[in-house]
Structure formats: structure tokens, C-alpha cells
Amino acid sequence: MKKQQINFLGIMFFVMQACSSHPPLPVADNVDLERYQGRWYEIAAFPLRPQKHCTNTYAQYTLKEGEIEVYNHCIDSTNGEVKDITGKAYPEEAGNTSRLRVRFFKLFSSPYHILELDTVDYQYALVGTPNRKYLWILCRMQTLEPAIYNGLVGRATDLGFDVSKLNRTVHR
């Protein structure tokens, strides 16, 4: 029975990812994954169930043997415990480093599209999914200048994301 549930959930996941009434998302040009690797703090995001009550959220990206190791970390504000998970990311298609897929579990992968990026210093990024259900504003520091934040929120709005769902991430 458990195996059937996993197969059903896997099929539903991929069907939901494929079904989108939105036009394709334009992505940032020429993302240099060597420069993109490192720590990115979550400034704001659409809420994810596994990150409920999370503070001090960040992702660490490390290039390893043609793939990107993805380490997500946060602290549960209700009990102080660390919540973390490690996965892999890889380009959806050869030669396009702006459209990645992230896999935390063997059966499931999700799109991770870099929509906007500070191409000069790689200090902030806007990341989302084509179905517009997930969105992240990331920064190399725990804070982001309001003008840049507002610009990224505006860009997300222009791309069809419901930015009213954005939650600011607390960093202590």
C-alpha cells in the first residue's frame, strides 16, 4: 500500500508541475554556477510546509563533479532545532544554467529557475517555478536594501506571481 501511495503522489506531483496556464518564465542570462555557488540567505519566500516556523533560513550551493550540492538550513522558532536537508541540482537542459532542477528525494525533482540575478556581484537573486507556486528572494547577506527588494517584488508581480503570499524571513 505504501508503494502505491508513493507512486500516486509522484504522478500527481509531476502532473501538477506540468499543468500551468502561465506563459513560460523568462530567466536570467548566462548564470555562472561557479559564482552562484556559496551561501544565499532567504529574504522572503512563499511558505513551504517543511519550513513552517523557520528562521535564519539559508541555502548553501556547492559545485561537485558536474552537479550542485544543495544544503538547505533553518532553525525552528518553536523549539530551536535545526531543520536541514541536502540534495542535488542540475540544469534542465544542456547549456542553460538558469533553469535548474533540484532533487531532495530520489523520486521527485522540482524546477528552480533563476529569474533575476545581480550579474555584477551575484549579491541577490529572484528564483521561482514555472507554475508560479513557489518564489524566493535571496541575498548573500541577511538583509536586502529596500529598493532592491521592492524591485524584485515588482518583477515577480510582472511575471505573474501572487506576491501577497510572500513571507519575509526572520534572521536573528
Summary of the structure (lengths in Angstrom):
residues: 172
radius of gyration: 15.9
end to end distance: 43.5
largest distance: 51.8
contacts: 465
relative contact order: 0.20
helix: 23%
strand: 40%
